[in-house]
Amino acid sequence: MSLDPPADRRRRRTHTAVLDAADRLFTRDGYRSTSVDALANEADVALSSIYANFPGGKADVYAALACRTATEHADGMREALTGMTAGTNRLLAGFDAYVAFHRSRPLAFRILGLTDVDDRDSEVVALARTRIDATLIGIIRELVSAIGSTVPDPDELVLLAWATVNGVLSLEGRRTISRAGADSLIAMARADAVRRLEDFGDAGR
């Protein structure tokens, strides 16, 4: 399946090179303006190699990149929680990792939502959608478990924080608000999440 790196080392290198190239080109030029030829040139691979690894062409590349992005996102969140003990520290570590990831990867929101493709473009898009959802839901559950919260609806605490960050960064991306304004709103959301947690006596857990 083109969503997964091939077992063969040579094909795996090509697979990785194409996804790296797609990440750069989709971020810079957008999905619609990026041709398969451009992907091949940027990745320094033959056009036939792209179709050998991604039979559905550009849509398959997009879907595979989205799955890789979701995995990297989840791995970064897990790494941020390592060594943290108190519930508040874990919450803040997860919050900060979430913000940092999306600040460093401006394409992430769009690609994780598979915004530029749909199930008619390639049969693997629906599979990618299912995999991404499972990955993101999984990391939410891990974060909730790591916080160890007695908040009545801990999932809502995490989702509210994420949704707030999503909205703020979206406004910043559209230049509706400045970077300083976004930082201020993110700091408010961060403090609000801590307050909600501390209201239930979980700060030291």
C-alpha positions in Angstrom: 0.0 0.0 0.0 1.4 3.4 -0.9 0.6 4.8 2.5 3.4 2.7 4.0 7.1 2.8 3.3 8.1 -0.2 1.2 10.2 -3.0 2.8 12.7 -2.8 0.0 15.5 -0.4 1.0 15.8 1.3 -2.4 12.1 1.8 -2.9 11.9 3.0 0.7 14.5 5.7 -0.1 12.4 6.8 -3.1 9.2 6.8 -1.1 10.8 9.0 1.5 12.4 11.4 -1.0 9.1 11.8 -2.8 7.2 12.6 0.5 10.0 15.1 1.5 9.7 16.8 -1.9 5.9 16.8 -1.6 6.1 18.4 1.8 8.2 21.2 0.4 6.3 21.8 -2.8 2.8 21.5 -1.4 3.8 24.0 1.3 5.3 26.4 -1.1 3.1 26.1 -4.2 0.0 24.3 -3.0 -1.3 20.9 -4.1 -3.1 22.0 -7.2 -0.1 23.9 -8.6 2.3 21.0 -8.0 2.6 18.5 -10.9 3.9 14.9 -10.7 6.7 16.0 -12.9 7.6 18.7 -10.4 7.6 16.1 -7.6 9.9 13.9 -9.6 12.3 16.7 -10.3 12.3 17.9 -6.7 12.8 14.4 -5.3 15.4 13.7 -8.0 13.7 10.4 -9.0 12.3 9.1 -12.3 8.6 9.8 -13.0 8.1 6.0 -13.3 9.5 5.6 -9.8 6.8 7.8 -8.4 4.0 5.7 -10.0 5.8 2.5 -8.9 5.6 3.7 -5.3 2.3 5.7 -5.6 0.1 4.1 -8.2 -2.6 6.7 -7.7 -0.2 9.5 -8.5 -0.2 12.8 -6.7 -3.3 12.0 -4.6 -1.5 8.9 -3.2 1.5 11.1 -2.4 -0.7 13.5 -0.6 -2.4 10.8 1.4 0.9 9.2 2.3 2.3 12.5 3.4 -0.8 13.2 5.5 -0.4 9.8 7.3 3.3 10.5 7.9 2.5 14.0 9.2 -0.1 12.5 11.7 2.5 10.0 12.9 5.2 12.7 13.4 2.6 14.8 15.2 1.7 12.0 17.6 5.4 11.0 18.1 6.2 14.6 19.0 3.5 14.8 21.6 4.6 11.5 23.2 8.2 12.8 23.3 7.1 16.0 25.0 5.4 14.0 27.8 8.5 11.9 28.5 9.9 12.6 32.0 6.9 14.7 33.0 5.2 13.6 36.2 2.6 16.2 37.4 -0.7 16.4 35.6 -0.3 20.1 34.9 3.2 19.7 33.5 2.0 17.0 31.2 -0.9 19.1 30.0 1.4 22.1 29.4 4.0 19.9 27.7 1.3 18.5 25.3 -0.1 21.9 24.7 3.3 23.5 23.9 4.2 20.5 21.6 0.9 20.9 19.8 1.5 24.6 19.2 5.2 24.1 18.2 4.3 21.4 15.7 1.7 23.5 13.9 3.9 26.6 14.0 6.7 24.7 12.3 4.5 22.9 9.9 2.1 25.4 8.3 0.7 22.7 5.9 -0.2 20.4 8.8 -3.8 21.5 9.4 -4.6 21.4 5.7 -3.0 18.1 5.0 -4.2 16.3 8.1 -7.7 17.2 7.0 -7.0 15.8 3.5 -8.4 19.1 2.3 -7.1 19.0 -1.2 -8.2 15.4 -2.1 -11.3 13.3 -1.7 -12.2 9.7 -1.9 -12.8 9.9 -5.7 -9.2 10.9 -6.3 -7.7 7.7 -5.1 -8.8 4.6 -3.3 -6.2 5.1 -0.6 -7.6 8.5 0.5 -10.4 6.9 2.5 -7.8 4.6 4.1 -5.6 7.5 4.9 -8.6 9.4 6.5 -9.3 6.4 8.8 -5.6 6.0 9.7 -5.2 9.7 10.5 -8.3 9.8 12.6 -7.1 6.8 14.6 -3.7 8.3 15.1 -5.0 11.6 16.4 -7.7 10.1 18.5 -5.1 7.8 20.0 -2.8 10.6 21.0 -5.7 12.5 22.6 -6.4 9.4 24.7 -2.8 9.0 25.6 -2.6 12.7 26.7 -5.8 12.4 28.7 -4.4 9.3 30.4 -1.0 10.9 31.1 -2.7 13.9 32.7 -4.5 11.5 35.0 -7.3 14.0 35.4 -10.4 13.7 37.5 -12.1 16.4 35.5 -15.6 15.1 34.6 -14.8 15.3 30.8 -11.0 15.2 30.4 -11.3 14.6 26.6 -13.2 17.9 26.4 -10.4 19.7 28.3 -7.8 18.5 25.7 -10.1 19.1 22.7 -11.0 22.6 23.8 -7.3 23.5 24.1 -6.6 22.0 20.7 -9.6 23.7 19.1 -8.6 27.0 20.5 -5.1 26.7 19.2 -6.4 25.6 15.8 -8.6 28.7 15.6 -5.9 31.1 16.8 -3.3 29.7 14.3 -5.8 29.8 11.5 -6.4 33.5 12.2 -2.7 34.1 12.3 -2.2 32.2 9.1 -4.8 34.4 7.3 -3.1 37.5 8.8 -6.3 38.4 10.6 -4.2 38.8 13.8 -0.5 39.4 14.3 2.0 36.9 15.6 2.0 38.8 18.9 -1.8 38.7 19.0 -1.7 35.0 18.4 0.9 34.5 21.1 -1.3 36.4 23.6 -4.4 34.4 22.8 -2.4 31.1 23.0 -1.1 32.2 26.4 -4.7 32.8 27.6 -5.8 29.4 26.3 -2.8 27.8 28.1 -3.6 29.5 31.4 -7.3 28.6 31.0 -6.5 24.9 30.5 -4.3 24.9 33.6 -7.0 26.7 35.7 -9.6 24.1 34.6 -7.3 21.3 35.7 -6.3 22.9 38.9 -10.0 23.5 39.8 -10.2 19.7 40.2 -7.1 19.4 42.3 -5.0 17.7 39.6 -2.1 20.1 39.5 0.2 17.9 41.5 -0.7 14.6 40.0 
